Amino acid sequence: MQPIVVTGLGPGDLDRLSSEVRRILEDPSANVILRTVRHPAAGQLAAIRKVSTCDDLYDALETFEQVYEAIAVRVMSSEGPVVYAVPGSPLIAERSVVRIREMAAAAGRAIEVKPTPSFLDEMFAMLEIDPADGGFQVVDGRDLPDPMQYHLTTIVFHVDLPIILSNVLDTLGRVLPANMEIQVVVDAGSKNARRQVYPLSEVPAGVAGLRTSLYFEPPPVGYVGAVQAMRRLREECPWDREQTHDSLVKFLIEETYELVDAIRNLTPGAPDAEDLDYGAYAEVEDELGDVLLQVIFHANLASEVAAFDIEDLAERLRQKLVRRHPHVFGDVDVDDAEEVVRNWSKIKDSERSRESTLDGIPAGLPALQKASKLQARAKQVGFDWESVEPVLDKIEEEVAELRAELASRDRASEEVGDLLFSVVNVARHLNIDPEQALGRAADRFEQRFRAMERQGPLSGLSLSDLDLAWKAAKAALKSKESRKQ
């Protein structure tokens, strides 16, 4: 069986191709299949010889993957000397060629690939840039990377439809400045080649097309920009130069609590809730950035002594996520979230040498969180109540013991601790975060007390009057909440 010849049509006109490729394409004995006729060289070739195209597959099928699969089947099933030709280079951004090579390998059929220049060669020539000077990235407008990185000069190809262009510009506009220059290159490699420059926010929808690409040189923005900014601050800012891991701890704790406050202002159940408050989300975004700053700062300090850098940190995290989620990245089956947690704990324990089930719980955790973790660890070996009802009985028992010890401050303090520990146990059995529950209770108290103060001065009121003011404030706030709903 004769080999399938796969070649490209180059980025533009037919006369730009080498004599060898033109000879292959113009051979009258060959069955020439074009991926599409909507290309300068393809149209010119179709005008001088008989060809078949795969444009009908684009019209008939729903996804590009289905189209590429159908193209590969058509090429593989064609008889006689077969030449499959694609726009540009057959080795760049051609999923159909990849699929044909896979099918040919499985069938034991030979493939001959005849490379041709790609649109990138013409882009570099038109833009007068050296791609090796600082590097570059090429991304598909139909399938942008997620997350999108802005650390290199970038070419976006396949900007063929207004909706694709709009999505690309929206994605870029989330991070890049509105006035950043976007160079729009159309019909590179043909006599109609042109380049236009627009601010990012003013690129018109009409420039989208089959042979349209975007080029831009991003400033240092996003994640990479934040890391670079931190390194510069460390070199040039007197305050940043003075910081150590120890001196930054207080800021990490403070920023974490500010983030917690912002999260508490989100719509309960977010993101799986109706009527999300995006203003509250903006506050969370800001506070998350402040926490990320602390992570970047500590990683930068560590990199200065060659301990690790931010990429080492991220990769270690990635490995941990993969290792501890074998039900996602491996072949382990789980029934529910509880089994995920049990597997996580087992894997975590196997990674570290522990003498006790309770090893590894940070001593400096807030007391409510520490109590909850201790109880959860004890549950792993079966030391736990079977349901919440006996825990509620335990609370009544602890209240009775507290009443009996009110005369002794030390013993009462111990009993208060036992009572709180039991309350945490109730929260854990109900799958409620005790820290959040108490925080929200404190917030409610603050709102109600401030509402009492707005009714008038509280000093000098009797306890019964204060109680009436409290009930009135509580009712007013409840009525206000009902009206919102």
C-alpha positions as CSV (number, residue, x, y, z in Angstrom):
1,M,0.0,0.0,0.0
2,Q,1.4,3.4,-1.0
3,P,2.2,5.8,1.8
4,I,0.0,8.7,2.6
5,V,1.7,12.0,1.9
6,V,0.9,14.8,4.3
7,T,2.0,18.3,3.5
8,G,1.1,21.9,4.0
9,L,0.0,24.8,1.8
10,G,2.1,27.3,3.6
11,P,0.8,30.5,5.1
12,G,-0.3,32.2,1.8
13,D,-0.2,31.9,-1.9
14,L,0.6,28.7,-3.9
15,D,3.7,30.3,-5.6
16,R,5.3,30.6,-2.1
17,L,5.7,26.8,-1.8
18,S,8.8,24.8,-2.7
19,S,9.1,23.1,-6.1
20,E,9.0,19.7,-4.4
21,V,5.7,20.4,-2.6
22,R,4.1,22.0,-5.7
23,R,5.1,18.9,-7.7
24,I,3.4,16.6,-5.1
25,L,0.3,18.8,-5.1
26,E,0.0,19.1,-8.9
27,D,0.7,15.4,-9.6
28,P,-2.3,14.4,-11.7
29,S,-2.1,10.8,-10.5
30,A,-2.5,11.8,-6.8
31,N,-5.8,12.0,-5.0
32,V,-5.4,15.4,-3.3
33,I,-7.6,16.0,-0.2
34,L,-7.6,19.5,1.2
35,R,-8.7,20.1,4.8
36,T,-10.4,23.2,3.6
37,V,-10.5,25.2,0.4
38,R,-10.8,28.5,2.3
39,H,-7.1,29.3,2.1
40,P,-5.3,31.2,-0.7
41,A,-3.1,28.4,-1.9
42,A,-6.0,25.9,-1.6
43,G,-8.2,28.0,-3.8
44,Q,-5.4,28.5,-6.3
45,L,-4.7,24.7,-6.4
46,A,-8.4,23.9,-6.8
47,A,-8.5,26.2,-9.8
48,I,-5.8,24.3,-11.7
49,R,-6.6,20.7,-10.8
50,K,-9.2,18.4,-9.3
51,V,-9.2,18.2,-5.5
52,S,-11.6,17.1,-2.8
53,T,-12.1,19.0,0.4
54,C,-13.4,18.3,3.9
55,D,-15.4,21.5,4.2
56,D,-18.6,19.4,4.2
57,L,-17.5,17.8,7.5
58,Y,-17.2,21.2,9.2
59,D,-20.8,21.9,8.1
60,A,-22.2,18.5,9.1
61,L,-20.5,17.9,12.5
62,E,-20.9,19.7,15.8
63,T,-17.3,19.7,17.3
64,F,-13.9,20.1,15.9
65,E,-12.8,16.8,17.4
66,Q,-15.6,15.1,15.5
67,V,-14.4,16.9,12.3
68,Y,-10.8,15.9,12.8
69,E,-11.8,12.3,13.4
70,A,-13.9,12.2,10.3
71,I,-11.1,13.8,8.2
72,A,-8.7,11.1,9.4
73,V,-11.1,8.3,8.5
74,R,-11.7,9.8,5.1
75,V,-8.0,10.1,4.4
76,M,-7.2,6.6,5.7
77,S,-10.0,5.1,3.6
78,S,-9.0,6.8,0.3
79,E,-7.5,4.7,-2.4
80,G,-4.5,5.2,-4.7
81,P,-1.7,7.8,-4.0
82,V,-3.2,10.1,-1.4
83,V,-2.0,13.6,-0.6
84,Y,-3.5,15.3,2.4
85,A,-2.8,19.1,2.4
86,V,-3.5,21.5,5.2
87,P,-3.2,25.3,5.6
88,G,0.2,26.4,6.9
89,S,2.4,23.7,8.2
90,P,1.3,20.1,8.8
91,L,3.3,20.1,12.0
92,I,1.8,23.1,13.8
93,A,-1.7,23.3,15.2
94,E,-3.1,20.5,13.0
95,R,-5.0,18.0,15.1
96,S,-6.2,16.2,12.0
97,V,-2.6,15.3,11.1
98,V,-2.0,14.0,14.6
99,R,-5.0,11.8,14.3
100,I,-4.0,10.5,10.8
101,R,-0.6,9.6,12.1
102,E,-2.1,7.7,15.0
103,M,-4.5,5.8,12.8
104,A,-1.7,5.0,10.3
105,A,0.6,3.7,13.0
106,A,-2.2,1.4,14.3
107,A,-2.8,0.1,10.8
108,G,0.9,-0.2,9.9
109,R,0.6,2.2,7.0
110,A,3.5,4.5,6.1
111,I,3.2,8.3,6.4
112,E,5.4,10.8,4.6
113,V,5.2,14.3,6.0
114,K,6.5,17.2,3.9
115,P,7.0,20.2,6.1
116,T,6.1,23.7,4.8
117,P,6.4,27.2,6.4
118,S,3.8,28.1,8.9
119,F,1.9,31.2,9.6
120,L,4.3,31.8,12.5
121,D,7.2,32.3,10.1
122,E,5.3,35.0,8.3
123,M,4.1,36.6,11.6
124,F,7.7,36.9,12.8
125,A,8.7,38.5,9.5
126,M,5.8,40.9,9.4
127,L,6.3,41.9,13.1
128,E,10.1,42.1,12.7
129,I,10.7,40.1,15.9
130,D,13.1,37.4,16.9
131,P,11.1,34.7,18.7
132,A,14.3,33.5,20.5
133,D,14.8,36.9,22.1
134,G,13.1,36.3,25.4
135,G,10.8,33.5,24.2
136,F,7.2,33.5,23.2
137,Q,4.0,31.4,23.5
138,V,1.5,30.5,20.9
139,V,-2.1,29.7,22.1
140,D,-5.3,28.6,20.4
141,G,-8.1,31.2,20.5
142,R,-10.7,28.4,20.5
143,D,-9.0,26.7,23.5
144,L,-7.2,29.2,25.6
145,P,-5.0,27.8,28.4
146,D,-6.5,27.9,31.9
147,P,-4.9,29.5,33.7
148,M,-3.6,31.9,31.1
149,Q,-0.1,33.1,31.8
150,Y,1.3,36.4,30.7
151,H,5.0,36.0,31.1
152,L,6.0,35.9,27.4
153,T,5.1,37.7,24.2
154,T,2.0,35.9,22.9
155,I,0.5,35.0,19.5
156,V,-3.2,33.9,19.5
157,F,-4.3,32.0,16.4
158,H,-7.7,30.6,15.3
159,V,-9.4,33.9,16.0
160,D,-11.8,33.0,13.3
161,L,-15.2,34.1,14.6
162,P,-16.4,37.2,16.4
163,I,-17.5,35.2,19.4
164,I,-14.0,33.6,19.6
165,L,-12.4,37.1,19.4
166,S,-14.8,38.4,22.1
167,N,-13.9,35.6,24.4
168,V,-10.1,36.1,23.8
169,L,-10.4,39.9,24.5
170,D,-12.6,39.3,27.6
171,T,-10.0,36.9,29.0
172,L,-7.1,39.3,28.3
173,G,-9.0,42.2,29.6
174,R,-9.4,40.6,33.0
175,V,-5.7,41.1,33.7
176,L,-4.1,43.2,30.9
177,P,-4.4,47.0,30.7
178,A,-7.1,48.4,28.4
179,N,-4.7,50.5,26.5
180,M,-2.2,47.7,25.8
181,E,-1.4,47.4,22.1
182,I,-2.8,44.4,20.2
183,Q,-1.4,43.8,16.8
184,V,-3.9,42.1,14.5
185,V,-2.3,40.2,11.6
186,V,-4.6,39.1,8.7
187,D,-3.7,36.9,5.7
188,A,0.0,36.5,6.7
189,G,2.0,35.2,3.8
190,S,-0.4,36.3,1.0
191,K,-0.4,39.4,-1.2
192,N,-3.3,40.7,0.9
193,A,-1.3,40.5,4.2
194,R,-2.0,43.4,6.6
195,R,-1.3,44.4,10.1
196,Q,-3.3,46.7,12.3
197,V,-2.7,48.0,15.8
198,Y,-5.5,48.7,18.4
199,P,-5.7,49.2,22.1
200,L,-7.0,46.1,23.8
201,S,-10.3,47.6,24.6
202,E,-10.9,48.8,21.0
203,V,-10.2,45.8,18.9
204,P,-13.2,45.6,16.5
205,A,-15.2,42.4,16.1
206,G,-14.9,42.7,12.3
207,V,-11.2,41.7,12.3
208,A,-12.1,38.1,13.2
209,G,-11.5,35.7,10.4
210,L,-10.1,32.4,9.2
211,R,-6.6,33.8,8.8
212,T,-6.5,36.3,11.7
213,S,-4.0,36.2,14.6
214,L,-3.3,38.5,17.5
215,Y,0.1,39.5,18.9
216,F,0.9,41.3,22.1
217,E,3.8,41.9,24.5
218,P,2.3,41.8,28.0
219,P,3.6,43.9,30.8
220,P,4.5,42.0,34.0
221,V,1.0,41.2,35.3
222,G,-0.9,38.4,37.0
223,Y,0.9,35.7,39.1
224,V,4.2,36.1,37.4
225,G,4.0,39.9,37.7
226,A,3.3,39.6,41.4
227,V,6.3,37.4,42.0
228,Q,8.5,39.8,40.0
229,A,7.1,42.8,41.9
230,M,7.9,41.1,45.2
231,R,11.5,40.4,44.2
232,R,12.0,44.0,43.2
233,L,10.5,45.2,46.5
234,R,12.9,42.9,48.3
235,E,15.8,44.6,46.5
236,E,14.7,48.2,46.5
237,C,12.2,48.9,49.4
238,P,13.9,49.5,52.8
239,W,10.9,48.0,54.7
240,D,10.8,44.9,52.6
241,R,14.5,44.4,52.9
242,E,14.3,44.3,56.7
243,Q,11.7,41.5,56.9
244,T,12.3,38.0,58.0
245,H,10.1,34.9,58.2
246,D,9.5,35.7,61.9
247,S,8.6,39.3,61.4
248,L,6.0,38.4,58.8
249,V,4.1,35.9,60.9
250,K,1.9,38.5,62.5
251,F,0.9,39.9,59.1
252,L,0.0,36.4,57.8
253,I,-2.3,35.9,60.8
254,E,-3.8,39.3,60.5
255,E,-4.5,38.9,56.7
256,T,-5.9,35.5,57.3
257,Y,-8.4,36.8,59.8
258,E,-9.4,39.6,57.4
259,L,-10.0,37.0,54.7
260,V,-12.2,35.1,57.1
261,D,-14.2,38.2,57.8
262,A,-14.6,38.8,54.0
263,I,-15.7,35.2,53.5
264,R,-18.3,35.5,56.2
265,N,-19.9,38.4,54.2
266,L,-20.5,36.1,51.2
267,T,-24.0,34.8,50.6
268,P,-24.4,31.7,52.8
269,G,-23.6,28.6,50.8
270,A,-21.6,30.5,48.2
271,P,-20.8,29.6,45.5
272,D,-23.7,27.2,45.4
273,A,-26.3,29.8,46.4
274,E,-28.8,32.1,44.7
275,D,-28.5,35.8,44.6
276,L,-24.7,35.9,45.1
277,D,-23.3,39.2,46.4
278,Y,-20.5,40.0,43.9
279,G,-19.6,43.1,45.9
280,A,-18.7,40.7,48.8
281,Y,-16.8,38.6,46.3
282,A,-14.7,41.6,45.4
283,E,-13.7,42.0,49.0
284,V,-12.8,38.3,49.2
285,E,-10.7,38.8,46.0
286,D,-8.8,41.7,47.7
287,E,-8.2,39.8,50.9
288,L,-7.1,36.6,49.1
289,G,-4.6,38.7,47.3
290,D,-3.2,39.9,50.6
291,V,-2.8,36.3,51.8
292,L,-1.2,35.4,48.5
293,L,1.3,38.2,49.1
294,Q,2.4,36.6,52.3
295,V,2.9,33.3,50.5
296,I,4.9,34.9,47.8
297,F,6.9,36.9,50.3
298,H,7.9,33.8,52.4
299,A,8.7,31.9,49.2
300,N,10.9,34.8,48.0
301,L,12.8,34.8,51.3
302,A,13.4,31.1,51.1
303,S,14.6,31.4,47.5
304,E,17.3,33.9,48.7
305,V,19.0,31.1,50.6
306,A,18.2,28.5,47.9
307,A,15.8,26.6,50.2
308,F,12.9,26.6,47.7
309,D,11.1,29.1,45.4
310,I,7.5,29.7,44.5
311,E,7.6,27.1,41.7
312,D,9.0,24.4,44.0
313,L,6.3,25.2,46.5
314,A,3.5,25.0,43.8
315,E,4.9,21.7,42.5
316,R,5.1,20.2,45.9
317,L,1.5,21.1,46.5
318,R,0.5,19.6,43.1
319,Q,2.2,16.3,44.0
320,K,0.5,16.3,47.3
321,L,-2.9,16.9,45.7
322,V,-2.4,14.1,43.2
323,R,-1.0,11.7,45.9
324,R,-3.8,12.3,48.3
325,H,-6.6,12.0,45.7
326,P,-6.1,8.6,44.2
327,H,-9.9,8.4,43.5
328,V,-9.3,11.2,41.0
329,F,-5.8,10.7,39.7
330,G,-5.6,7.0,40.3
331,D,-7.8,3.9,40.3
332,V,-9.3,4.0,43.8
333,D,-13.1,4.1,44.1
334,V,-14.9,6.0,46.9
335,D,-18.5,6.1,47.9
336,D,-18.8,9.5,49.5
337,A,-16.9,12.5,50.9
338,E,-16.4,10.8,54.3
339,E,-14.4,8.0,52.6
340,V,-12.3,10.7,50.8
341,V,-11.4,12.2,54.2
342,R,-10.6,8.8,55.6
343,N,-8.3,8.0,52.7
344,W,-6.7,11.4,52.9
345,S,-5.9,10.8,56.6
346,K,-4.5,7.4,55.9
347,I,-2.2,8.6,53.1
348,K,-1.1,11.6,55.2
349,D,-0.3,9.3,58.1
350,S,1.8,7.0,55.9
351,E,3.8,10.0,54.7
352,R,4.9,11.0,58.2
353,S,6.1,8.9,61.1
354,R,3.7,9.4,64.0
355,E,3.8,7.9,67.4
356,S,0.2,9.0,68.2
357,T,-3.0,9.4,66.3
358,L,-3.0,13.0,67.6
359,D,0.4,13.9,66.2
360,G,0.5,16.6,63.6
361,I,-2.2,18.8,65.0
362,P,-0.6,22.3,65.4
363,A,-0.4,23.4,69.0
364,G,-1.2,27.0,68.1
365,L,-4.6,26.4,66.5
366,P,-7.5,28.4,67.9
367,A,-9.0,26.4,70.7
368,L,-12.3,25.6,69.0
369,Q,-10.6,24.3,65.9
370,K,-8.0,22.3,67.9
371,A,-10.8,20.7,69.9
372,S,-12.6,19.7,66.7
373,K,-9.5,18.2,65.1
374,L,-8.6,16.3,68.3
375,Q,-12.1,14.8,68.3
376,A,-12.0,13.9,64.6
377,R,-8.6,12.1,65.1
378,A,-10.0,10.2,68.0
379,K,-12.9,9.1,65.8
380,Q,-10.5,7.4,63.4
381,V,-9.9,4.7,66.0
382,G,-13.5,4.5,67.0
383,F,-13.3,6.7,70.1
384,D,-16.5,8.7,69.5
385,W,-20.2,8.9,70.2
386,E,-22.4,7.1,67.8
387,S,-24.8,9.9,67.4
388,V,-25.4,13.5,68.6
389,E,-28.1,12.7,71.2
390,P,-25.6,11.3,73.9
391,V,-23.4,14.3,73.3
392,L,-26.4,16.6,74.1
393,D,-26.8,14.5,77.3
394,K,-23.1,15.1,78.0
395,I,-23.6,18.9,77.8
396,E,-26.4,18.7,80.4
397,E,-24.0,16.7,82.6
398,E,-21.2,19.3,82.1
399,V,-23.6,22.1,83.0
400,A,-24.6,20.3,86.2
401,E,-20.9,19.9,87.1
402,L,-20.2,23.6,86.4
403,R,-23.1,24.6,88.7
404,A,-21.5,22.5,91.4
405,E,-18.1,24.2,91.0
406,L,-19.2,27.8,90.8
407,A,-17.6,28.6,94.1
408,S,-14.1,27.7,92.9
409,R,-12.7,29.8,90.0
410,D,-10.1,27.2,89.1
411,R,-12.5,24.3,89.1
412,A,-15.2,26.3,87.3
413,S,-12.7,27.3,84.6
414,E,-12.0,23.6,84.1
415,E,-15.7,22.8,83.9
416,V,-16.3,25.6,81.4
417,G,-13.6,24.1,79.3
418,D,-15.2,20.7,79.4
419,L,-18.6,22.3,78.5
420,L,-17.1,24.0,75.5
421,F,-15.4,20.9,74.4
422,S,-18.7,19.0,74.5
423,V,-20.4,21.8,72.5
424,V,-17.7,21.5,69.8
425,N,-18.5,17.7,69.8
426,V,-22.1,18.5,69.0
427,A,-21.1,20.9,66.2
428,R,-18.8,18.2,64.7
429,H,-21.6,15.6,64.8
430,L,-23.8,18.0,63.0
431,N,-21.1,18.9,60.5
432,I,-21.0,22.5,61.6
433,D,-17.8,24.5,61.9
434,P,-17.8,25.7,65.5
435,E,-15.5,28.6,64.8
436,Q,-17.8,29.9,62.1
437,A,-20.9,29.2,64.2
438,L,-19.6,31.1,67.1
439,G,-18.3,33.9,64.9
440,R,-21.8,34.3,63.3
441,A,-23.4,34.3,66.8
442,A,-20.9,37.1,67.8
443,D,-21.8,39.0,64.7
444,R,-25.6,38.7,65.5
445,F,-25.0,39.9,69.0
446,E,-23.0,42.9,67.7
447,Q,-25.8,43.8,65.3
448,R,-28.5,43.6,67.9
449,F,-26.5,45.5,70.5
450,R,-25.7,48.3,68.1
451,A,-29.4,48.4,67.2
452,M,-30.2,48.8,70.9
453,E,-27.8,51.7,71.1
454,R,-29.5,53.4,68.2
455,Q,-32.8,53.3,70.2
456,G,-31.3,55.6,72.8
457,P,-28.7,55.7,75.7
458,L,-28.4,52.4,77.5
459,S,-26.6,53.6,80.6
460,G,-28.9,53.8,83.6
461,L,-31.6,51.5,82.2
462,S,-32.7,48.7,84.4
463,L,-32.1,45.1,83.4
464,S,-35.8,44.6,82.4
465,D,-35.6,47.7,80.2
466,L,-32.5,46.5,78.6
467,D,-34.1,43.2,78.0
468,L,-37.1,44.9,76.3
469,A,-34.7,47.0,74.2
470,W,-32.9,43.8,73.2
471,K,-36.1,42.1,72.1
472,A,-37.2,45.1,70.1
473,A,-33.8,45.3,68.4
474,K,-33.9,41.6,67.6
475,A,-37.5,41.9,66.2
476,A,-36.5,44.9,64.1
477,L,-33.5,43.1,62.6
478,K,-35.6,40.0,61.9
479,S,-38.3,42.1,60.1
480,K,-35.6,43.8,58.1
481,E,-34.2,40.5,57.0
482,S,-37.6,39.2,56.1
483,R,-38.2,42.2,53.8
484,K,-34.9,41.5,52.0
485,Q,-36.1,38.0,51.2
